[in-house]
Amino acid sequence: MTLTTILRVFTLLALLLGTGAAHASSRIKDIADFEGVRDNQLIGYGLVVGLQGTGDSLRNAPFTRQSLEAMLERLGVNTRGFNLNTDNVAAVMVTANLPAFSTQGTRIDVSVSALGDADSLQGGTLLVTPLLGADGEVYAIAQGPLAIGGFTAQGDAATVTRGVPTAARIANGALVEREIDFKLASMTTLRLALRNPDLTTARRMALAVNELIGLPTAEPLDPATVRIDLPREFNGNIVDLLTDIEQLIVEPDLPARIVIDENSGIIVMGQNVKISTVAIAQGNLTVTIAESPEVVQPLPFANGQTAIEPRTDILVDDQSDNRLAVLPKTVTLQQLVDGLNALGIGPRDMISILQAVKASGALQAEIEVM
């Protein structure tokens, strides 16, 4: 593998692919969110009953024992001072996302995860569990049979587990009891939050909104926020306006960046990454050391002793046929990586080459190592 071959591959790719990068346009609804129109996370603590001996052991999970006793007391059963010995109950954490504009009586999905040392939640039923928001208020109530995506089977000498039997879901398992007060129709100022903050993208979004409304009402405040002031003469439906705004097509602009995960050898790069004129030489220095000791025997009737004589063979391969080659600036990073892949260079060597090119100042991009 020589740099002359690499350069030929780069030249061929440059002729076939060209140097321009295609820019994709996206809808505003796919790259930004309206401030206030978002989900809210809920969390709760509850008990799952009906397990077939796969629940928490009450000795190792005191919180399960306390919760079981408290629940039975609320139902009029006094178990204080008695020795509870059941493994059909498990303490769980229940989580859910409350969608925006959810009304009372709406059903939402919930996720259930074991908190103690339960082996499986298969066949269990979640008892009434209040789901709280960040403000400590109850926004939903969850209850129902669990559906898990794994199982555990065991015998006297072997155990098999597929999936995660200690995590489950309940489809439509929670009822919304409290609505979040958010009056969208009475708002006079809207704010768009970009999912990938960028000054150029924010300005393009503002220009697209102004062209739609016909007045300079949209203004980029920072790389992540675009403010829209509704005109005074606007007396239409704000939902119709938001529908038109989120369907606008904008070409997002992202910084040139390369993300490298050295642990797994993954390389992710953006389309705007470019390479200036640079000379590259790639070669590996291989040193092979082989030990072949020999046993030395003394001559007959001599006063010598059997000994081991060490023998070491060292071979050095520096691949001297690899020469320095100049990589022109017309080659993009995509073509560089394609050429290295075609020649069988692995991700580890590719990461080293990219970092070396960046250190020389020829790589016009930011490298982020995970």
Long-range contacts (C-beta under 8 A, 24 or more apart in sequence): 1-282, 1-319, 1-322, 1-343, 1-344, 1-345, 2-321, 2-322, 2-323, 3-280, 3-281, 3-282, 3-322, 3-323, 3-324, 3-325, 4-323, 4-325, 5-343, 6-280, 6-282, 6-325, 6-339, 6-340, 6-343, 7-325, 7-326, 7-327, 9-339, 9-342, 9-343, 10-327, 10-328, 10-331, 10-335, 10-336, 10-339, 13-331, 13-335, 13-338, 13-339, 14-328, 14-330, 14-331, 14-335, 17-332, 17-334, 17-335, 17-338, 19-330, 19-331, 19-332, 21-271, 21-272, 21-332, 21-334, 22-271, 23-251, 23-271, 24-251, 25-249, 25-250, 25-251, 25-252, 26-249, 26-250, 26-251, 26-252, 27-246, 27-247, 27-248, 27-249, 27-250, 28-192, 28-205, 28-208, 28-245, 28-246, 28-247, 28-248, 28-250, 29-246, 29-247, 31-194, 31-195, 31-196, 31-201, 31-250, 31-252, 32-192, 32-193, 32-194, 32-195, 32-205, 32-226, 33-192, 33-193, 33-195, 34-190, 34-191, 34-192, 34-193, 34-242, 34-246, 35-190, 35-191, 35-192, 35-193, 35-225, 36-100, 36-182, 36-184, 37-100, 37-101, 37-182, 37-184, 38-100, 39-97, 39-98, 39-99, 39-100, 40-97, 40-98, 40-100, 40-133, 40-134, 40-139, 40-180, 41-95, 41-96, 41-97, 41-98, 41-133, 41-134, 42-95, 42-96, 42-97, 42-98, 42-131, 42-132, 42-133, 42-139, 42-140, 42-174, 43-93, 43-94, 43-95, 43-131, 43-132, 44-93, 44-94, 44-95, 44-129, 44-130, 44-131, 44-132, 44-142, 45-91, 45-92, 45-93, 45-94, 45-115, 45-129, 46-91, 46-92, 46-94, 46-112, 46-126, 46-127, 46-128, 46-129, 46-142, 47-71, 47-89, 47-90, 47-91, 47-92, 47-126, 47-127, 47-129, 48-89, 48-90, 48-91, 48-92, 48-112, 48-114, 48-118, 48-121, 48-124, 48-125, 48-126, 48-127, 48-146, 49-88, 49-89, 49-124, 49-125, 49-127, 50-88, 50-123, 50-124, 50-125, 51-87, 51-88, 51-89, 51-90, 51-118, 51-120, 51-121, 51-122, 51-123, 51-124, 52-88, 52-122, 52-123, 53-87, 53-88, 54-87, 54-90, 54-118, 54-119, 54-120, 54-121, 54-122, 54-152, 54-165, 55-86, 55-87, 55-88, 55-89, 55-90, 55-116, 55-118, 55-124, 56-87, 56-89, 56-90, 56-91, 56-114, 56-116, 56-117, 56-118, 57-87, 57-116, 57-117, 58-84, 58-85, 58-86, 58-87, 60-116, 60-117, 61-91, 61-115, 61-116, 61-117, 63-91, 63-115, 63-116, 64-89, 64-90, 64-91, 64-115, 64-116, 67-91, 71-127, 90-114, 90-115, 90-116, 90-118, 90-121, 90-124, 91-115, 91-116, 92-121, 92-126, 94-126, 94-129, 94-131, 94-142, 96-131, 96-140, 96-142, 96-174, 98-133, 98-139, 98-140, 98-176, 98-180, 100-180, 100-182, 101-180, 101-182, 101-184, 102-176, 102-179, 102-180, 103-176, 103-179, 104-176, 104-177, 104-178, 104-179, 105-175, 105-176, 106-175, 106-176, 107-172, 107-173, 107-174, 107-175, 107-176, 108-140, 108-172, 108-173, 108-174, 108-176, 109-169, 109-170, 109-171, 109-172, 109-173, 109-174, 110-142, 110-169, 110-170, 110-173, 110-174, 111-167, 111-168, 111-169, 112-146, 112-167, 112-168, 112-169, 112-170, 113-166, 113-167, 113-168, 114-166, 114-167, 118-166, 119-152, 119-165, 119-166, 120-148, 120-151, 120-152, 120-165, 120-166, 121-146, 121-148, 121-165, 121-166, 121-167, 121-168, 122-146, 122-148, 122-151, 122-152, 122-165, 124-168, 126-170, 126-173, 131-174, 137-178, 138-177, 138-178, 139-176, 139-177, 139-178, 139-180, 140-174, 140-175, 140-176, 140-177, 140-178, 141-174, 141-175, 141-177, 142-170, 142-173, 142-174, 143-173, 143-174, 144-170, 144-173, 145-170, 146-170, 147-171, 184-238, 184-239, 185-238, 185-239, 187-230, 187-238, 188-229, 188-230, 189-227, 189-228, 189-229, 189-230, 190-227, 190-228, 190-230, 190-242, 191-221, 191-225, 191-226, 191-227, 191-228, 192-225, 192-226, 192-227, 192-228, 193-224, 193-225, 194-223, 194-224, 194-225, 194-226, 196-252, 196-254, 197-222, 197-223, 197-224, 198-223, 198-252, 198-253, 198-254, 198-255, 199-223, 200-253, 201-250, 201-252, 201-253, 201-254, 202-226, 204-250, 204-251, 204-252, 204-253, 205-248, 205-250, 208-248, 208-249, 208-250, 209-245, 209-248, 212-244, 212-245, 212-248, 255-366, 256-364, 256-365, 256-366, 257-365, 257-366, 257-367, 257-368, 258-333, 258-354, 258-363, 258-365, 258-366, 258-367, 258-368, 259-368, 259-370, 260-351, 260-354, 260-355, 260-367, 260-368, 260-369, 260-370, 261-369, 261-370, 262-351, 262-369, 262-370, 263-370, 265-346, 265-347, 265-348, 265-351, 266-347, 267-337, 267-347, 267-350, 267-351, 267-354, 269-333, 269-334, 269-337, 269-365, 270-365, 271-334, 272-365, 273-332, 273-333, 273-334, 273-363, 273-364, 273-365, 274-329, 274-332, 274-333, 274-364, 274-365, 275-327, 275-329, 275-331, 275-332, 275-333, 275-336, 275-357, 275-362, 275-363, 275-364, 276-329, 276-361, 276-362, 276-363, 276-364, 277-326, 277-327, 277-328, 277-329, 277-362, 278-326, 278-327, 278-357, 278-360, 278-362, 279-324, 279-325, 279-326, 279-327, 280-324, 280-325, 280-327, 280-353, 280-356, 280-357, 281-322, 281-323, 281-324, 281-325, 282-322, 282-345, 282-349, 282-353, 283-318, 283-319, 283-320, 283-322, 284-317, 284-319, 285-316, 285-317, 285-318, 285-319, 286-316, 286-317, 286-318, 286-319, 287-314, 287-315, 287-316, 287-317, 288-314, 288-315, 288-316, 288-317, 289-313, 289-314, 290-314, 290-315, 333-363, 333-365
